[in-house]
Amino acid sequence: MTVVLALRCANGVVLASDSQITDPGRGLTYPAQKLHPLGAHAAWGGSGSRSVLHDVEQVFSAEPEAILQSENIGHALQTRVVPILKHHYDNFIADVPGQDTGGTPATYVLTAGYVGDEPFIVDVDPNGLIGHHVETGFQAIGSGAAMAQQAHALLAHFGMSKRDVEYGVVAALRVLDALDASSPSVGGPMDICRITPDGATHLEPEEVDEVRRRVDRWVELEHRALDELFD
């Protein structure tokens, strides 16, 4: 299971993911990097075929400025992702002798960042359709996306879209940790990218550990509030 999520805050955007890959054809799980830079002010993550995502990474790494400086970022992403999808669909062998299950080329791509002072959250689905999510303030892709959406809904009353991006970083990790605890196919280490108009920062492992301490503090404060609810 994979989950990549994007969350908009008052002054920034957070992109976060787990790092566990499932290979159904071989019955394996292993860690892999799912978040990647897209120029200096954006990042992207993907869910689905590793071969498709490898090709997407090559294109995005070569043309970040062309994508971010285009008049329509969604169309720029679509123009680059759809030919890759079509190539893999055309060459996919569905039935392999001796193999009962296997992967497919179906792949989702989620991007988030800034163009000037304007944030964006855009995804491309396996059909090549574009989704714009900056207004709703949240999007998740991957097989864990439904659970991530539910977790985000349970935190909606905290109003992350009106809070500083540091709150969004903590909320994103709390969602990922909740999925990690409830699903054996979501696993760490967790990857987080904090993005503001000044640039995108991919958190180091020790920085993620510090964010997790803030998550623990948040939970502690909630317990205290609940204990005092009927006082």
Backbone hydrogen bonds, N-H to C=O, Kabsch-Sander energy under -0.5 kcal/mol:
donor,donor_aa,acceptor,acceptor_aa,energy
4,V,141,I,-1.9
5,L,16,A,-2.9
6,A,139,Q,-2.8
7,L,14,V,-2.5
8,R,137,G,-2.3
9,C,12,G,-3.3
10,A,160,M,-0.6
10,A,163,R,-2.9
11,N,163,R,-0.6
13,V,195,I,-2.9
14,V,7,L,-2.9
15,L,193,C,-2.4
16,A,5,L,-2.6
17,S,191,D,-2.4
18,D,3,V,-1.6
19,S,187,G,-2.6
20,Q,187,G,-0.6
21,I,30,Y,-3.1
23,D,21,I,-0.5
23,D,28,L,-3.6
26,R,23,D,-0.7
27,G,23,D,-1.2
28,L,23,D,-1.8
30,Y,21,I,-1.9
32,A,19,S,-2.3
36,H,44,W,-2.8
38,L,42,A,-2.5
43,A,112,A,-2.4
44,W,36,H,-2.7
45,G,110,L,-2.6
46,G,34,K,-0.8
47,S,108,Y,-2.3
49,S,106,A,-0.8
53,L,49,S,-2.3
54,H,50,R,-2.1
55,D,51,S,-1.7
56,V,52,V,-2.4
57,E,53,L,-2.5
58,Q,54,H,-1.8
59,V,55,D,-1.8
60,F,56,V,-3.0
61,S,57,E,-2.4
62,A,58,Q,-1.2
63,E,59,V,-1.5
67,I,63,E,-1.7
68,L,64,P,-2.5
69,Q,65,E,-2.3
70,S,67,I,-1.0
76,A,72,N,-2.2
77,L,73,I,-2.6
78,Q,74,G,-2.6
79,T,75,H,-2.7
80,R,76,A,-1.0
80,R,77,L,-0.5
81,V,77,L,-2.8
82,V,78,Q,-2.2
84,I,80,R,-0.6
85,L,81,V,-2.3
86,K,82,V,-2.9
87,H,83,P,-2.1
88,H,84,I,-2.0
89,Y,85,L,-2.7
90,D,86,K,-2.6
91,N,87,H,-1.2
92,F,89,Y,-1.0
94,A,92,F,-0.7
96,V,94,A,-0.7
99,Q,96,V,-2.1
100,D,98,G,-0.5
108,Y,47,S,-3.1
109,V,124,V,-2.2
110,L,45,G,-3.0
111,T,122,V,-3.2
112,A,43,A,-2.3
113,G,120,F,-2.0
114,Y,41,H,-2.5
115,V,118,E,-2.5
118,E,115,V,-1.8
120,F,113,G,-2.3
122,V,111,T,-2.1
123,D,131,G,-2.2
124,V,109,V,-2.5
125,D,129,L,-2.3
128,G,125,D,-2.5
131,G,123,D,-2.4
133,H,121,I,-3.1
133,H,131,G,-0.5
137,G,133,H,-2.0
138,F,133,H,-0.6
139,Q,6,A,-1.8
141,I,4,V,-2.5
144,G,2,T,-2.7
145,A,142,G,-2.0
148,A,144,G,-2.0
149,Q,145,A,-2.7
150,Q,146,A,-2.0
151,A,147,M,-2.6
152,H,148,A,-2.6
153,A,149,Q,-2.2
154,L,150,Q,-1.9
155,L,151,A,-0.8
155,L,152,H,-0.8
156,A,153,A,-1.1
158,F,155,L,-2.1
159,G,156,A,-2.0
162,K,159,G,-1.9
163,R,160,M,-1.6
167,Y,164,D,-1.4
168,G,164,D,-1.1
169,V,165,V,-2.1
170,V,166,E,-1.6
171,A,167,Y,-2.6
172,A,168,G,-2.7
173,L,169,V,-1.9
174,R,170,V,-2.2
175,V,171,A,-2.3
176,L,172,A,-2.2
177,D,173,L,-2.8
178,A,174,R,-2.0
179,L,175,V,-2.0
180,D,176,L,-2.4
181,A,177,D,-2.1
182,S,178,A,-1.4
183,S,179,L,-2.0
186,V,183,S,-1.4
191,D,17,S,-3.0
193,C,15,L,-3.0
194,R,201,T,-2.7
195,I,13,V,-2.8
195,I,193,C,-0.5
196,T,199,G,-2.2
199,G,196,T,-1.9
200,A,40,A,-2.5
201,T,194,R,-3.1
203,L,192,I,-2.5
203,L,201,T,-0.6
207,E,204,E,-0.8
208,V,204,E,-2.1
209,D,205,P,-2.1
210,E,206,E,-1.5
211,V,207,E,-2.1
212,R,208,V,-2.3
213,R,209,D,-1.5
214,R,210,E,-1.3
215,V,211,V,-2.0
216,D,212,R,-2.4
217,R,213,R,-1.8
218,W,214,R,-2.4
219,V,215,V,-2.4
220,E,216,D,-2.3
221,L,217,R,-2.3
222,E,218,W,-2.0
223,H,219,V,-2.3
224,R,220,E,-2.1
225,A,221,L,-2.3
226,L,222,E,-2.4
227,D,223,H,-2.5
228,E,224,R,-1.4
229,L,226,L,-1.3
231,D,228,E,-1.3
